[in-house]
Amino acid sequence: MSTITDILKALKPPAANASSKHVTAWRWIIVIAICFLLIDGVGGRGYLPFVPAFAYAADVDFLLQLQLAAEIRNLYAQMCALAPVQRRSLENILEDYQIRYEKLTGNRYPLSVCPA
């Protein structure tokens, strides 16, 4: 808590009768704070290569959709490799993935029929 208080005190303008050294130090603190905010604001939008950009909700949904689709395909391939009697254990997990995929996209992930 004292660190936040110290930072806020440093941002407070110096008194009118403060020394020029104190005023100059305060000005540098303000310049550094403004530069940090500009770099954060510009970098957050993806304009700077060394600052990671914010993700849009659509990007996150698309990545989640790709991940769920891969999980469904992998699980379905495992399930099809098993005997029909042994598939029951994986069907519930696959159904959970399908429900999550459907909530995200509005459609179930299309799957072919496992060979008997």
N, CA, C and O atoms as CSV, one atom per row, in Angstrom:
chain,resi,resn,atom,element,x,y,z
A,1,MET,N,N,0.823,-1.200,0.000
A,1,MET,CA,C,0.000,0.000,0.000
A,1,MET,C,C,0.856,1.247,0.000
A,1,MET,O,O,0.499,2.247,-0.622
A,2,SER,N,N,1.988,1.197,0.695
A,2,SER,CA,C,2.844,2.379,0.744
A,2,SER,C,C,3.451,2.675,-0.620
A,2,SER,O,O,3.743,3.834,-0.914
A,3,THR,N,N,3.650,1.659,-1.465
A,3,THR,CA,C,4.190,1.883,-2.802
A,3,THR,C,C,3.211,2.687,-3.639
A,3,THR,O,O,3.618,3.611,-4.343
A,4,ILE,N,N,1.942,2.355,-3.577
A,4,ILE,CA,C,0.927,3.102,-4.314
A,4,ILE,C,C,0.867,4.531,-3.802
A,4,ILE,O,O,0.754,5.473,-4.587
A,5,THR,N,N,0.941,4.693,-2.506
A,5,THR,CA,C,0.929,6.032,-1.924
A,5,THR,C,C,2.147,6.822,-2.384
A,5,THR,O,O,2.027,8.005,-2.703
A,6,ASP,N,N,3.315,6.190,-2.425
A,6,ASP,CA,C,4.522,6.870,-2.886
A,6,ASP,C,C,4.406,7.289,-4.344
A,6,ASP,O,O,4.840,8.378,-4.719
A,7,ILE,N,N,3.818,6.422,-5.165
A,7,ILE,CA,C,3.643,6.757,-6.579
A,7,ILE,C,C,2.693,7.936,-6.733
A,7,ILE,O,O,2.956,8.854,-7.510
A,8,LEU,N,N,1.599,7.910,-6.000
A,8,LEU,CA,C,0.651,9.020,-6.084
A,8,LEU,C,C,1.261,10.328,-5.587
A,8,LEU,O,O,0.987,11.393,-6.141
A,9,LYS,N,N,2.079,10.252,-4.556
A,9,LYS,CA,C,2.752,11.451,-4.066
A,9,LYS,C,C,3.730,11.992,-5.106
A,9,LYS,O,O,3.891,13.205,-5.239
A,10,ALA,N,N,4.387,11.084,-5.846
A,10,ALA,CA,C,5.337,11.520,-6.875
A,10,ALA,C,C,4.632,12.194,-8.039
A,10,ALA,O,O,5.218,13.050,-8.701
A,11,LEU,N,N,3.386,11.824,-8.302
A,11,LEU,CA,C,2.636,12.426,-9.402
A,11,LEU,C,C,2.013,13.768,-9.021
A,11,LEU,O,O,1.588,14.530,-9.890
A,12,LYS,N,N,1.962,14.048,-7.747
A,12,LYS,CA,C,1.379,15.307,-7.268
A,12,LYS,C,C,2.326,16.459,-7.615
A,12,LYS,O,O,3.528,16.365,-7.366
A,13,PRO,N,N,1.801,17.533,-8.183
A,13,PRO,CA,C,2.676,18.662,-8.542
A,13,PRO,C,C,3.376,19.236,-7.309
A,13,PRO,O,O,2.812,19.256,-6.215
A,14,PRO,N,N,4.612,19.703,-7.502
A,14,PRO,CA,C,5.328,20.275,-6.369
A,14,PRO,C,C,4.724,21.621,-5.959
A,14,PRO,O,O,3.991,22.255,-6.717
A,15,ALA,N,N,5.049,22.021,-4.763
A,15,ALA,CA,C,4.553,23.309,-4.247
A,15,ALA,C,C,5.150,24.452,-5.067
A,15,ALA,O,O,6.160,24.281,-5.750
A,16,ALA,N,N,4.510,25.617,-4.987
A,16,ALA,CA,C,4.952,26.780,-5.767
A,16,ALA,C,C,6.357,27.225,-5.359
A,16,ALA,O,O,7.094,27.756,-6.190
A,17,ASN,N,N,6.732,27.025,-4.126
A,17,ASN,CA,C,8.044,27.462,-3.661
A,17,ASN,C,C,9.088,26.335,-3.691
A,17,ASN,O,O,10.120,26.442,-3.027
A,18,ALA,N,N,8.835,25.257,-4.452
A,18,ALA,CA,C,9.763,24.128,-4.519
A,18,ALA,C,C,10.990,24.501,-5.338
A,18,ALA,O,O,10.943,25.393,-6.184
A,19,SER,N,N,12.066,23.817,-5.076
A,19,SER,CA,C,13.309,24.096,-5.802
A,19,SER,C,C,13.173,23.646,-7.259
A,19,SER,O,O,12.350,22.794,-7.594
A,20,SER,N,N,13.997,24.239,-8.099
A,20,SER,CA,C,13.931,23.904,-9.526
A,20,SER,C,C,14.328,22.436,-9.750
A,20,SER,O,O,13.842,21.795,-10.681
A,21,LYS,N,N,15.208,21.913,-8.896
A,21,LYS,CA,C,15.601,20.507,-9.005
A,21,LYS,C,C,14.392,19.586,-8.750
A,21,LYS,O,O,14.210,18.583,-9.440
A,22,HIS,N,N,13.580,19.943,-7.758
A,22,HIS,CA,C,12.390,19.168,-7.433
A,22,HIS,C,C,11.360,19.258,-8.567
A,22,HIS,O,O,10.727,18.261,-8.915
A,23,VAL,N,N,11.197,20.451,-9.138
A,23,VAL,CA,C,10.253,20.643,-10.244
A,23,VAL,C,C,10.704,19.846,-11.464
A,23,VAL,O,O,9.878,19.225,-12.133
A,24,THR,N,N,11.989,19.855,-11.759
A,24,THR,CA,C,12.518,19.104,-12.902
A,24,THR,C,C,12.314,17.603,-12.701
A,24,THR,O,O,11.940,16.902,-13.641
A,25,ALA,N,N,12.553,17.108,-11.501
A,25,ALA,CA,C,12.341,15.690,-11.216
A,25,ALA,C,C,10.870,15.321,-11.403
A,25,ALA,O,O,10.553,14.267,-11.954
A,26,TRP,N,N,9.992,16.178,-10.949
A,26,TRP,CA,C,8.557,15.919,-11.105
A,26,TRP,C,C,8.175,15.887,-12.581
A,26,TRP,O,O,7.393,15.033,-12.998
A,27,ARG,N,N,8.713,16.802,-13.368
A,27,ARG,CA,C,8.415,16.828,-14.803
A,27,ARG,C,C,8.875,15.542,-15.486
A,27,ARG,O,O,8.178,15.018,-16.354
A,28,TRP,N,N,10.042,15.032,-15.099
A,28,TRP,CA,C,10.528,13.777,-15.677
A,28,TRP,C,C,9.623,12.610,-15.299
A,28,TRP,O,O,9.382,11.718,-16.113
A,29,ILE,N,N,9.131,12.615,-14.088
A,29,ILE,CA,C,8.201,11.556,-13.668
A,29,ILE,C,C,6.942,11.600,-14.524
A,29,ILE,O,O,6.447,10.554,-14.942
A,30,ILE,N,N,6.421,12.787,-14.791
A,30,ILE,CA,C,5.226,12.936,-15.613
A,30,ILE,C,C,5.511,12.491,-17.051
A,30,ILE,O,O,4.690,11.800,-17.654
A,31,VAL,N,N,6.658,12.876,-17.603
A,31,VAL,CA,C,7.020,12.471,-18.967
A,31,VAL,C,C,7.116,10.953,-19.070
A,31,VAL,O,O,6.613,10.361,-20.026
A,32,ILE,N,N,7.750,10.331,-18.103
A,32,ILE,CA,C,7.886,8.865,-18.108
A,32,ILE,C,C,6.515,8.200,-17.990
A,32,ILE,O,O,6.249,7.209,-18.670
A,33,ALA,N,N,5.645,8.736,-17.133
A,33,ALA,CA,C,4.300,8.162,-16.972
A,33,ALA,C,C,3.500,8.288,-18.264
A,33,ALA,O,O,2.802,7.351,-18.651
A,34,ILE,N,N,3.593,9.424,-18.929
A,34,ILE,CA,C,2.866,9.621,-20.186
A,34,ILE,C,C,3.412,8.687,-21.266
A,34,ILE,O,O,2.638,8.103,-22.025
A,35,CYS,N,N,4.731,8.541,-21.343
A,35,CYS,CA,C,5.330,7.630,-22.325
A,35,CYS,C,C,4.872,6.193,-22.075
A,35,CYS,O,O,4.547,5.469,-23.016
A,36,PHE,N,N,4.847,5.791,-20.822
A,36,PHE,CA,C,4.391,4.432,-20.500
A,36,PHE,C,C,2.946,4.234,-20.938
A,36,PHE,O,O,2.607,3.203,-21.519
A,37,LEU,N,N,2.092,5.218,-20.664
A,37,LEU,CA,C,0.684,5.098,-21.050
A,37,LEU,C,C,0.523,5.070,-22.571
A,37,LEU,O,O,-0.316,4.333,-23.088
A,38,LEU,N,N,1.312,5.858,-23.284
A,38,LEU,CA,C,1.248,5.848,-24.752
A,38,LEU,C,C,1.715,4.508,-25.319
A,38,LEU,O,O,1.080,3.954,-26.217
A,39,ILE,N,N,2.821,3.993,-24.796
A,39,ILE,CA,C,3.328,2.704,-25.272
A,39,ILE,C,C,2.317,1.607,-24.970
A,39,ILE,O,O,2.079,0.735,-25.807
A,40,ASP,N,N,1.727,1.642,-23.796
A,40,ASP,CA,C,0.732,0.646,-23.430
A,40,ASP,C,C,-0.503,0.749,-24.325
A,40,ASP,O,O,-1.031,-0.265,-24.780
A,41,GLY,N,N,-0.956,1.965,-24.573
A,41,GLY,CA,C,-2.148,2.158,-25.405
A,41,GLY,C,C,-1.924,1.780,-26.855
A,41,GLY,O,O,-2.763,1.115,-27.461
A,42,VAL,N,N,-0.796,2.200,-27.418
A,42,VAL,CA,C,-0.493,1.883,-28.808
A,42,VAL,C,C,-0.130,0.408,-28.948
A,42,VAL,O,O,-0.548,-0.253,-29.899
A,43,GLY,N,N,0.641,-0.099,-28.005
A,43,GLY,CA,C,1.041,-1.504,-28.069
A,43,GLY,C,C,-0.120,-2.440,-27.854
A,43,GLY,O,O,-0.149,-3.529,-28.426
A,44,GLY,N,N,-1.073,-2.042,-27.047
A,44,GLY,CA,C,-2.231,-2.881,-26.789
A,44,GLY,C,C,-3.101,-3.087,-28.009
A,44,GLY,O,O,-3.927,-4.000,-28.040
A,45,ARG,N,N,-2.927,-2.260,-28.998
A,45,ARG,CA,C,-3.690,-2.393,-30.234
A,45,ARG,C,C,-2.895,-3.098,-31.329
A,45,ARG,O,O,-3.364,-3.232,-32.459
A,46,GLY,N,N,-1.689,-3.546,-30.986
A,46,GLY,CA,C,-0.914,-4.341,-31.922
A,46,GLY,C,C,-0.013,-3.553,-32.843
A,46,GLY,O,O,0.492,-4.109,-33.818
A,47,TYR,N,N,0.209,-2.276,-32.572
A,47,TYR,CA,C,1.043,-1.455,-33.449
A,47,TYR,C,C,2.530,-1.549,-33.127
A,47,TYR,O,O,3.356,-1.134,-33.939
A,48,LEU,N,N,2.882,-2.072,-31.988
A,48,LEU,CA,C,4.288,-2.218,-31.619
A,48,LEU,C,C,4.640,-3.692,-31.542
A,48,LEU,O,O,3.926,-4.463,-30.901
A,49,PRO,N,N,5.731,-4.099,-32.186
A,49,PRO,CA,C,6.054,-5.523,-32.221
A,49,PRO,C,C,6.507,-6.106,-30.886
A,49,PRO,O,O,6.397,-7.313,-30.674
A,50,PHE,N,N,7.014,-5.266,-29.983
A,50,PHE,CA,C,7.538,-5.791,-28.717
A,50,PHE,C,C,6.523,-5.753,-27.585
A,50,PHE,O,O,6.841,-6.149,-26.464
A,51,VAL,N,N,5.306,-5.285,-27.855
A,51,VAL,CA,C,4.252,-5.241,-26.843
A,51,VAL,C,C,3.100,-6.117,-27.327
A,51,VAL,O,O,2.576,-5.873,-28.414
A,52,PRO,N,N,2.688,-7.130,-26.562
A,52,PRO,CA,C,1.603,-8.003,-27.024
A,52,PRO,C,C,0.275,-7.251,-27.098
A,52,PRO,O,O,-0.045,-6.440,-26.228
A,53,ALA,N,N,-0.480,-7.531,-28.136
A,53,ALA,CA,C,-1.753,-6.853,-28.350
A,53,ALA,C,C,-2.865,-7.532,-27.566
A,53,ALA,O,O,-2.755,-8.698,-27.187
A,54,PHE,N,N,-3.935,-6.785,-27.328
A,54,PHE,CA,C,-5.117,-7.354,-26.706
A,54,PHE,C,C,-5.800,-8.267,-27.718
A,54,PHE,O,O,-5.744,-8.008,-28.920
A,55,ALA,N,N,-6.428,-9.310,-27.255
A,55,ALA,CA,C,-7.162,-10.209,-28.141
A,55,ALA,C,C,-8.615,-9.757,-28.198
A,55,ALA,O,O,-9.211,-9.408,-27.179
A,56,TYR,N,N,-9.166,-9.768,-29.386
A,56,TYR,CA,C,-10.583,-9.494,-29.530
A,56,TYR,C,C,-11.367,-10.746,-29.144
A,56,TYR,O,O,-10.860,-11.863,-29.250
A,57,ALA,N,N,-12.585,-10.554,-28.705
A,57,ALA,CA,C,-13.404,-11.695,-28.284
A,57,ALA,C,C,-13.600,-12.677,-29.428
A,57,ALA,O,O,-13.633,-13.888,-29.210
A,58,ALA,N,N,-13.731,-12.159,-30.656
A,58,ALA,CA,C,-13.914,-13.045,-31.805
A,58,ALA,C,C,-12.671,-13.909,-32.025
A,58,ALA,O,O,-12.782,-15.075,-32.404
A,59,ASP,N,N,-11.484,-13.334,-31.788
A,59,ASP,CA,C,-10.252,-14.108,-31.938
A,59,ASP,C,C,-10.184,-15.226,-30.906
A,59,ASP,O,O,-9.797,-16.353,-31.216
A,60,VAL,N,N,-10.563,-14.902,-29.687
A,60,VAL,CA,C,-10.544,-15.907,-28.623
A,60,VAL,C,C,-11.546,-17.009,-28.925
A,60,VAL,O,O,-11.242,-18.188,-28.739
A,61,ASP,N,N,-12.735,-16.645,-29.390
A,61,ASP,CA,C,-13.747,-17.641,-29.741
A,61,ASP,C,C,-13.261,-18.527,-30.885
A,61,ASP,O,O,-13.480,-19.738,-30.871
A,62,PHE,N,N,-12.598,-17.921,-31.881
A,62,PHE,CA,C,-12.102,-18.699,-33.012
A,62,PHE,C,C,-11.030,-19.688,-32.559
A,62,PHE,O,O,-11.027,-20.843,-32.987
A,63,LEU,N,N,-10.122,-19.238,-31.696
A,63,LEU,CA,C,-9.084,-20.135,-31.194
A,63,LEU,C,C,-9.682,-21.255,-30.354
A,63,LEU,O,O,-9.242,-22.402,-30.435
A,64,LEU,N,N,-10.685,-20.920,-29.549
A,64,LEU,CA,C,-11.367,-21.947,-28.756
A,64,LEU,C,C,-12.085,-22.937,-29.660
A,64,LEU,O,O,-12.095,-24.137,-29.386
A,65,GLN,N,N,-12.688,-22.438,-30.738
A,65,GLN,CA,C,-13.359,-23.311,-31.689
A,65,GLN,C,C,-12.359,-24.275,-32.329
A,65,GLN,O,O,-12.645,-25.465,-32.464
A,66,LEU,N,N,-11.187,-23.768,-32.725
A,66,LEU,CA,C,-10.165,-24.641,-33.314
A,66,LEU,C,C,-9.688,-25.694,-32.319
A,66,LEU,O,O,-9.491,-26.855,-32.679
A,67,GLN,N,N,-9.506,-25.285,-31.072
A,67,GLN,CA,C,-9.045,-26.219,-30.046
A,67,GLN,C,C,-10.091,-27.299,-29.783
A,67,GLN,O,O,-9.760,-28.481,-29.691
A,68,LEU,N,N,-11.352,-26.891,-29.664
A,68,LEU,CA,C,-12.416,-27.877,-29.437
A,68,LEU,C,C,-12.550,-28.836,-30.618
A,68,LEU,O,O,-12.759,-30.034,-30.426
A,69,ALA,N,N,-12.430,-28.312,-31.835
A,69,ALA,CA,C,-12.532,-29.168,-33.015
A,69,ALA,C,C,-11.407,-30.200,-33.022
A,69,ALA,O,O,-11.635,-31.366,-33.343
A,70,ALA,N,N,-10.204,-29.776,-32.673
A,70,ALA,CA,C,-9.080,-30.723,-32.625
A,70,ALA,C,C,-9.299,-31.778,-31.550
A,70,ALA,O,O,-9.016,-32.956,-31.767
A,71,GLU,N,N,-9.804,-31.359,-30.387
A,71,GLU,CA,C,-10.069,-32.319,-29.310
A,71,GLU,C,C,-11.153,-33.316,-29.717
A,71,GLU,O,O,-11.049,-34.508,-29.428
A,72,ILE,N,N,-12.190,-32.822,-30.387
A,72,ILE,CA,C,-13.269,-33.711,-30.836
A,72,ILE,C,C,-12.731,-34.711,-31.847
A,72,ILE,O,O,-13.027,-35.903,-31.757
A,73,ARG,N,N,-11.935,-34.236,-32.821
A,73,ARG,CA,C,-11.377,-35.150,-33.825
A,73,ARG,C,C,-10.479,-36.204,-33.192
A,73,ARG,O,O,-10.568,-37.384,-33.533
A,74,ASN,N,N,-9.608,-35.779,-32.265
A,74,ASN,CA,C,-8.704,-36.734,-31.616
A,74,ASN,C,C,-9.465,-37.766,-30.794
A,74,ASN,O,O,-9.182,-38.962,-30.863
A,75,LEU,N,N,-10.429,-37.295,-30.020
A,75,LEU,CA,C,-11.211,-38.208,-29.191
A,75,LEU,C,C,-12.034,-39.162,-30.056
A,75,LEU,O,O,-12.169,-40.344,-29.741
A,76,TYR,N,N,-12.584,-38.629,-31.155
A,76,TYR,CA,C,-13.387,-39.465,-32.050
A,76,TYR,C,C,-12.520,-40.526,-32.717
A,76,TYR,O,O,-12.957,-41.664,-32.891
A,77,ALA,N,N,-11.300,-40.166,-33.090
A,77,ALA,CA,C,-10.382,-41.147,-33.687
A,77,ALA,C,C,-10.041,-42.237,-32.670
A,77,ALA,O,O,-9.984,-43.416,-33.018
A,78,GLN,N,N,-9.815,-41.844,-31.415
A,78,GLN,CA,C,-9.543,-42.832,-30.367
A,78,GLN,C,C,-10.754,-43.741,-30.157
A,78,GLN,O,O,-10.628,-44.954,-29.996
A,79,MET,N,N,-11.923,-43.115,-30.166
A,79,MET,CA,C,-13.148,-43.866,-29.923
A,79,MET,C,C,-13.418,-44.861,-31.054
A,79,MET,O,O,-13.853,-45.985,-30.805
A,80,CYS,N,N,-13.160,-44.447,-32.289
A,80,CYS,CA,C,-13.407,-45.340,-33.423
A,80,CYS,C,C,-12.417,-46.500,-33.456
A,80,CYS,O,O,-12.713,-47.553,-34.021
A,81,ALA,N,N,-11.255,-46.313,-32.858
A,81,ALA,CA,C,-10.261,-47.387,-32.829
A,81,ALA,C,C,-10.629,-48.473,-31.823
A,81,ALA,O,O,-10.085,-49.576,-31.869
A,82,LEU,N,N,-11.546,-48.162,-30.921
A,82,LEU,CA,C,-11.952,-49.140,-29.901
A,82,LEU,C,C,-13.088,-50.013,-30.419
A,82,LEU,O,O,-13.741,-49.689,-31.411
A,83,ALA,N,N,-13.303,-51.110,-29.735
A,83,ALA,CA,C,-14.443,-51.971,-30.029
A,83,ALA,C,C,-15.721,-51.243,-29.613
A,83,ALA,O,O,-15.693,-50.435,-28.685
A,84,PRO,N,N,-16.842,-51.519,-30.288
A,84,PRO,CA,C,-18.087,-50.812,-29.961
A,84,PRO,C,C,-18.473,-50.865,-28.492
A,84,PRO,O,O,-19.058,-49.910,-27.983
A,85,VAL,N,N,-18.168,-51.936,-27.806
A,85,VAL,CA,C,-18.519,-52.055,-26.389
A,85,VAL,C,C,-17.672,-51.091,-25.545
A,85,VAL,O,O,-18.155,-50.553,-24.549
A,86,GLN,N,N,-16.441,-50.878,-25.932
A,86,GLN,CA,C,-15.531,-50.025,-25.165
A,86,GLN,C,C,-15.732,-48.529,-25.453
A,86,GLN,O,O,-15.183,-47.691,-24.738
A,87,ARG,N,N,-16.488,-48.193,-26.462
A,87,ARG,CA,C,-16.687,-46.793,-26.855
A,87,ARG,C,C,-17.515,-46.003,-25.850
A,87,ARG,O,O,-17.427,-44.776,-25.811
A,88,ARG,N,N,-18.300,-46.668,-25.055
A,88,ARG,CA,C,-19.208,-46.004,-24.106
A,88,ARG,C,C,-18.465,-45.045,-23.172
A,88,ARG,O,O,-18.977,-43.981,-22.825
A,89,SER,N,N,-17.252,-45.438,-22.771
A,89,SER,CA,C,-16.508,-44.604,-21.815
A,89,SER,C,C,-16.127,-43.258,-22.415
A,89,SER,O,O,-16.023,-42.266,-21.694
A,90,LEU,N,N,-15.919,-43.212,-23.718
A,90,LEU,CA,C,-15.519,-41.958,-24.352
A,90,LEU,C,C,-16.699,-41.155,-24.915
A,90,LEU,O,O,-16.558,-39.974,-25.232
A,91,GLU,N,N,-17.848,-41.798,-25.033
A,91,GLU,CA,C,-19.008,-41.110,-25.617
A,91,GLU,C,C,-19.466,-39.929,-24.768
A,91,GLU,O,O,-19.870,-38.903,-25.316
A,92,ASN,N,N,-19.412,-40.050,-23.442
A,92,ASN,CA,C,-19.824,-38.944,-22.574
A,92,ASN,C,C,-18.884,-37.750,-22.710
A,92,ASN,O,O,-19.327,-36.602,-22.735
A,93,ILE,N,N,-17.590,-38.027,-22.797
A,93,ILE,CA,C,-16.617,-36.945,-22.963
A,93,ILE,C,C,-16.826,-36.277,-24.317
A,93,ILE,O,O,-16.797,-35.051,-24.420
A,94,LEU,N,N,-17.035,-37.081,-25.350
A,94,LEU,CA,C,-17.274,-36.532,-26.685
A,94,LEU,C,C,-18.535,-35.682,-26.698
A,94,LEU,O,O,-18.565,-34.631,-27.337
A,95,GLU,N,N,-19.567,-36.120,-26.006
A,95,GLU,CA,C,-20.812,-35.351,-25.945
A,95,GLU,C,C,-20.592,-34.004,-25.242
A,95,GLU,O,O,-21.151,-32.988,-25.654
A,96,ASP,N,N,-19.787,-34.002,-24.195
A,96,ASP,CA,C,-19.466,-32.740,-23.518
A,96,ASP,C,C,-18.757,-31.775,-24.458
A,96,ASP,O,O,-19.075,-30.586,-24.496
A,97,TYR,N,N,-17.793,-32.294,-25.217
A,97,TYR,CA,C,-17.091,-31.456,-26.196
A,97,TYR,C,C,-18.055,-30.930,-27.249
A,97,TYR,O,O,-17.983,-29.766,-27.643
A,98,GLN,N,N,-18.958,-31.797,-27.704
A,98,GLN,CA,C,-19.922,-31.374,-28.719
A,98,GLN,C,C,-20.845,-30.270,-28.187
A,98,GLN,O,O,-21.176,-29.330,-28.909
A,99,ILE,N,N,-21.252,-30.391,-26.936
A,99,ILE,CA,C,-22.118,-29.367,-26.336
A,99,ILE,C,C,-21.368,-28.041,-26.245
A,99,ILE,O,O,-21.929,-26.993,-26.562
A,100,ARG,N,N,-20.107,-28.074,-25.815
A,100,ARG,CA,C,-19.307,-26.848,-25.750
A,100,ARG,C,C,-19.117,-26.240,-27.134
A,100,ARG,O,O,-19.198,-25.022,-27.296
A,101,TYR,N,N,-18.865,-27.083,-28.129
A,101,TYR,CA,C,-18.686,-26.604,-29.503
A,101,TYR,C,C,-19.981,-25.988,-30.024
A,101,TYR,O,O,-19.963,-24.953,-30.689
A,102,GLU,N,N,-21.101,-26.633,-29.715
A,102,GLU,CA,C,-22.393,-26.120,-30.179
A,102,GLU,C,C,-22.731,-24.780,-29.522
A,102,GLU,O,O,-23.276,-23.893,-30.177
A,103,LYS,N,N,-22.413,-24.627,-28.236
A,103,LYS,CA,C,-22.655,-23.347,-27.567
A,103,LYS,C,C,-21.818,-22.232,-28.193
A,103,LYS,O,O,-22.246,-21.079,-28.254
A,104,LEU,N,N,-20.640,-22.586,-28.650
A,104,LEU,CA,C,-19.725,-21.601,-29.225
A,104,LEU,C,C,-20.102,-21.234,-30.653
A,104,LEU,O,O,-20.064,-20.061,-31.022
A,105,THR,N,N,-20.467,-22.231,-31.462
A,105,THR,CA,C,-20.686,-21.984,-32.895
A,105,THR,C,C,-22.147,-22.022,-33.325
A,105,THR,O,O,-22.501,-21.488,-34.376
A,106,GLY,N,N,-22.987,-22.647,-32.523
A,106,GLY,CA,C,-24.382,-22.794,-32.917
A,106,GLY,C,C,-24.662,-24.095,-33.646
A,106,GLY,O,O,-25.819,-24.424,-33.906
A,107,ASN,N,N,-23.621,-24.836,-33.976
A,107,ASN,CA,C,-23.764,-26.124,-34.674
A,107,ASN,C,C,-22.905,-27.167,-33.985
A,107,ASN,O,O,-21.914,-26.841,-33.331
A,108,ARG,N,N,-23.291,-28.420,-34.135
A,108,ARG,CA,C,-22.454,-29.506,-33.625
A,108,ARG,C,C,-21.335,-29.762,-34.634
A,108,ARG,O,O,-21.493,-29.510,-35.829
A,109,TYR,N,N,-20.213,-30.263,-34.142
A,109,TYR,CA,C,-19.094,-30.573,-35.034
A,109,TYR,C,C,-19.473,-31.798,-35.871
A,109,TYR,O,O,-19.879,-32.820,-35.318
A,110,PRO,N,N,-19.346,-31.706,-37.192
A,110,PRO,CA,C,-19.753,-32.833,-38.043
A,110,PRO,C,C,-18.766,-33.996,-37.935
A,110,PRO,O,O,-17.556,-33.824,-38.086
A,111,LEU,N,N,-19.305,-35.160,-37.676
A,111,LEU,CA,C,-18.494,-36.381,-37.568
A,111,LEU,C,C,-19.066,-37.448,-38.481
A,111,LEU,O,O,-20.279,-37.549,-38.664
A,112,SER,N,N,-18.176,-38.236,-39.047
A,112,SER,CA,C,-18.620,-39.367,-39.856
A,112,SER,C,C,-18.965,-40.525,-38.926
A,112,SER,O,O,-18.764,-40.433,-37.715
A,113,VAL,N,N,-19.472,-41.588,-39.477
A,113,VAL,CA,C,-19.849,-42.750,-38.676
A,113,VAL,C,C,-18.621,-43.628,-38.489
A,113,VAL,O,O,-17.889,-43.890,-39.443
A,114,CYS,N,N,-18.395,-44.082,-37.262
A,114,CYS,CA,C,-17.285,-45.006,-36.989
A,114,CYS,C,C,-17.542,-46.325,-37.705
A,114,CYS,O,O,-18.675,-46.804,-37.741
A,115,PRO,N,N,-16.495,-46.911,-38.272
A,115,PRO,CA,C,-16.694,-48.239,-38.873
A,115,PRO,C,C,-17.011,-49.262,-37.787
A,115,PRO,O,O,-16.448,-49.211,-36.693
A,116,ALA,N,N,-17.881,-50.154,-38.081
A,116,ALA,CA,C,-18.325,-51.144,-37.074
A,116,ALA,C,C,-17.299,-52.170,-36.760
A,116,ALA,O,O,-17.541,-53.053,-35.937
